[in-house]
Amino acid sequence: MASGLRSARLGAVLLSTAAITLAVAGPAFAEAAKAKVNHSANVDGLHVKLTDGNSWHAKLLGVELEDGTKVKTYCVELTVNNVNGAPLVESPWEKYPDSSKGFKTQPDKVNWILHHSYPAVSNLAELAKAAGSGPLDEREAISGTQAAIWHFSNKVGLSDKPGDNPADVVALYKYLTGPKNVGMKNQPAPALNVEPAEKSGVAGKPVGPFKVNTTADKVNVEVKGDAGAKLVDAKGAAITSVANGGEVFVSVPADAKAGKATIDFSAKATLQKGRLFVGDGARTQTLILAQAENTKVKAKAKADWKAAPVVTTSPTPTSTVVPTTGPTTAPTTSTTPGNPDDLANTGASILFPAILGGVLVAGGATALVLQRKRKKA
């Protein structure tokens, strides 16, 4: 018996552990915005000479998003080739691939440049005034901005020796890398991100949540999978879209078999300047978005569930009354009767004593009469 009890307890512990494991999945990121390098969308700047003696061609680098939208980026990885057609994926700053470079420690400085220079500041006269330079043309604005970004991303400087670079480019570079650059630590939000990418659960209980972060006004959601699966919010109401910060759950009937489903998320969202584009399965130069752009984005997440455990109940035991062979006396009760006519039967009848008493009285009376008759005789 003790062994059986221990086995039952162990089974309960294992079942509880399994249920927790099914209900919780480690965090992960769902599919982010995809893109590719597109040299046909490049905008040329100038060749600039750095303090190490090397010269590089500064330019706004073209990137083509999945929906065909073309965006402008700057280079944040100087010594890596920019491969035309290479696949890219939108990424947070933490995904910068080379920890030895300066970008890992100073992304906020690069972010400040993107918000205070070309093309975010499209009025070149205003930019020249802020920089204290002479008139700037587009190529000079691109060159001074790219050199300033390399200063923080790759720890290199722009040569200010006479004749090495145009004076207006040097002036813009010094403005963007000087004391006015206090950094912008708030990393731009992703266009669309879903976390986690996978979640497990049990039929009859909502599988989730899948949390949505986006720059879109709303994200359309759709579920594809085994019959009976539907999308609901935290209150259990059916949904077809969700806003930024919203949560999505997969609801399945309690009697459903084990199954799985895929959730598709889609939106028209804003890719914000300062987001990285990192090589997706191929090594190519890491780029950073120079100007915000609206684009179609999508993401996926997966859910799976086990069948709910069958709950069994033991039948209520029945008792059998064995009749006794001798007379039994029912216990007396202490209940006070509410009415004299409703007195409870205590188990001892008064009928027999009454009859016996009557017989004795009658017999005594008869004997007395007979005795008197004898005396008279």
N, C-alpha and C positions, 0 to 999 in steps of 0.2 A: 504493500500500500504506500509506504514512504517513497519507494522508488517511483511508483506511478505518479505520486503528487509532485515529486521533483521534476519528472518529465513534463508534466502539464505546465508547471511554472516556467520551465525552460522554453517550451513551445510558445507560451504567451509572450515572453520576452522577445524571442526571434520574430514573431508575427508583428509585434509593435515596431521593432527595428526595421523590418521590411517595409511597413507602411510609411514610416518616416522617410526611408530612402526613396520610395516611389514618389512621395509628395514633394520632395525638394531636389532641385537640380542646381548645379554650380552656375554662377553667372557667366554669361558669354554675350558677345555682340552679334546682332543679326547683320545681314548683308548691308554694306554701305554703298554710297554712290560710286559707280564704276566710270572709267574714262580711258582715254588713250592720248599719247603724245601726238600732236599734229603740227608739224613744222610749217605747213602752209598758212597757219594762223599766227605765225611769229610777227612781231613788230621790232625792227632793228633799232638799236641804239648805237653807241660808238665803241671803238676799242679803247679800253682803259688800262693804264699801267699801274701796277701795284707796287708796294714798297719792297717786295721781294724780287723785283725786276721782271716779273712775268706780265704779259699783256693778255687780256681776255676780252671777248666780244660780248658786251652787255646787250641784253634784249628782253622784251616781254615774250615769254614762251607760250605758244598756243597749246591748248588742251581741248579735246573734243569729248563732250559728255555722251552718255548712252543715247539720249534723245536727239543728238545732233547739234546741241547748243555748243558754241565755241566760247571758251573763257580764256582770260589772260593770267599768267602766273609769272613769278620770279623764281630764280634758282636759289636754293638754300643748301646746295651740296656741290661746291665748285669743281672738285677734281673727279667727278663721276660723269660719264658720257650721258648726254640727253638723246635717247634712242627713239627715232621717229617710229610711231606706231606701237610703242611699248605700252602694255596695259597698266593702268593706274587705279588706285582705290583711294577714296577720300578717307582721311585718317586723323585722329587726334594728335596733339604734339608728342605724346608719349611714344608714338609709333615711329618717330624719327629713327632711321636705321643705324646711325653711327654715333655711339655715345662719346667718342673721342672729339667730336666737333663741338664748336661753341654753341650751336643751336640748342642743345640739350639744357644748357644752363641759362640761356638768355632769350628764350622765345618771346618774352614780353617786349623786349627791345625791338625785335623784328616786327612784331605786331603793331607797335607804335608807329614805325616807319610807314607801314602799309596804310594806316589811317591818316597820315599827315603828309603824304607825298603822292606823286602821280602813279596810277590814274585815278585814285580815290579823290584827290584834289585835281580836278580837270582844268581849272582856271590857272594857266601857267603864270600869268602876271601876279596873281595872289601868292603862288608858291615862291616865285622869285623874291617878292617882297618879304615873305617870312624868312627866307634863307639869307637875305641881304646880298643877293647876287645881282648881276646884270640880267637882261632879258633871257629867258630860257626857251628853247624850242623843244619839241617832243623828244628828240634823240638825246639831248642833254639831260632832260628830266629823267628819262629811263636810265641813263648811264649813272648819274649821281645817286639815284635810288638803289639800283642794283649793287653798286660799290658799297653803299652804306649797309645793305643787308648782308653782303659777304663779310663785312667787318665783324658782325655779331655771329653769323652762322659758321664762318670758317676761320675766324681770328686773323684776318688779313687787313691791310690798310691801303688806302689810295695814295699814291705818290703826289706830293704837292710841289715837287721840284719844277721850276720853270720849264715849260716846253713838254713836260710829260703828259699833262692833261689840260683841257680847257679850264680857265679860271672859274667860270660859272658852274662847271661840274664839281670842282673842288669845293666851292662855296656851299653848294647844296649838300654835298657829302658831309662837310663839317657841321652844318646845321642839324642834319639827321642823326649824327653820331655824338653830338655835343650834349651839354647839360640839360637842354630842353627836352631831350628824350628821356622821360621818366618811366617809360615802359607802360604796357597795358596788359595786366596780369589775367584779365578775364578772357579765357580761351573762347573763341567763337563756337556757338552751338552747332552740332551736326545738322545737316539738312533733314535727315531721318535716321533714327537709331532705335532699335528695339532690343530690350534686354529682359530675360535671357533669350538665346536663340532656340533653346530646347527646354521642355518642362514635362515631367511625368506625374501621373496621379492615379486615382481609382474611380471607376464608373460610379456615377451618382453624386460625385463631389466636383466642383469647378476645378479645372486644371489651369493653373496660372498663379500669379498674374504675369502678363507680358506688358512691361511698361514702355510707353512710347515717348520719345523726345524728338521734337521736330521744330522747324521754323515755319511750317505750314499752318494755315488756319485750321485745317482738318485733314485727317488721314483716313482714306477709305480702307475698310478691312473686309476680307472675304475668307471663308474657310472651305477647304477641300479635303475630303477624307471619308471615313466610314460613316454609314447611315446613322442619323440621330445626332451628330455633332453640330453644335451651333455656337455662335459667339455671343457672349453676354458681358455686362459690366459687373462691378462689384456687388450690385444689388440683385443681380440675376436677370435684369432686363435685356432683351435682345437688342443688338446694336449692329450698325453697318458702317459707322465711322467713329473716330475718336480724336480728341484735341490733344495738344501738347501736354504731357504729364499724365495722360489718361492711362487706364489699365484695361487690358482685354483678358477674358477668361474663355476657355472652351468648356461648354456644358454638354454632358452626355447622360442619357437615361441611366437610372440605377441598375436596370437589368441588362445593360449593354454588355456585349462580349468585349474582350480585349481588342484594342484598336489604336489607330493613330490618325492624325490630321495635320495639314499644313495651313498656316495662316499667311495670306498675302496682304501686304501693306503697300499702298501707293498714294502719292500726293504730288501736288505742284508746290515746290518749296524753294526757299532761298539758300543757295550756297553762299556762305558768308566769307568775306575776305579774312585771311589768316588761317584758313583750313589747309592742311597739308594734302598733297597727292603723292603717295608712295608707290613704288613699283609693285604690281600685283602678280607675284610668281615669276617675275623677271627683274633683274637688277638694272635700274635706270635712275637717272638723276631725280632726287626728291625736289618737288616744286611746292610753292605756296601761293594760294589764290590771292591775286592782286586787287580784284574788284568783285563785289557781290553780283550774283546772277541768279535769276529764277530758272528752274529746270524741273523736269519730271524725275521723281526719285521713287525707288521701291525697296522693299525689304521683305524677308521671309522669317518665319519662326515655325517650330514644329512642336506638336504635343502628342503624347501617347498615354494610354491608360490601361490598367489591368481590370479584369472583371471583379466586381465587388465580392468579398467573401460571403459564402452562404451561412446564414445564422441558423443554428439548430437549437431546439428547445427540448428538454427532457419532459416526458409525461408526468403528471402529478400522481404520486403513489396512492392506491386505494387500500383501505383497511377492511378486513373481514371480521365480523362479530361472531364469536363462537358461543352458542347458547349454553347456559349452565344447566346441570342436572337437578339441582336442588332449588328451593325457594330463595328468592333474593329480596332484599329490602331496599327500596329506593331511598336515597338520602333525602332528609328533610330540607326544606328551604327556609330561608329567613325572610322571604318576601312578605311584606304586610299586605293582606288582601285589600283591594279597593272596595269590595262589596261582599257582604256576608254570604250571598248566594253563589259567589265565585270562589269559595274556599278550595284550596288545592288538596287533592287526594294524597294523604301521607303514606298510604300503602297498608294501613291496618283498618279493616272494615268493622263497624259497630253493630251490624245487623244481627250476627249470631249471638252476642251477649244479650241483646235485647229480647230475642225470642226465648232464650234459656231462662232469663229472669221471669218472663211472663208465665212460662210453664211452671216454675217453682211456686210462684205466687198462687196460681190457680190450684195447684196440688195442695198447698197448705190450707187454702180456704175450704176445699172439699173435705179434708181430714177433720177440720174443726166442726163442720156441720154434722158429720157422721158421729162424732164423739158426743155431741149434745143430744142427738136422737137416742143413743144408748142410755144416757142418764135418765131421760124421761121414761123410758120403758122400764 
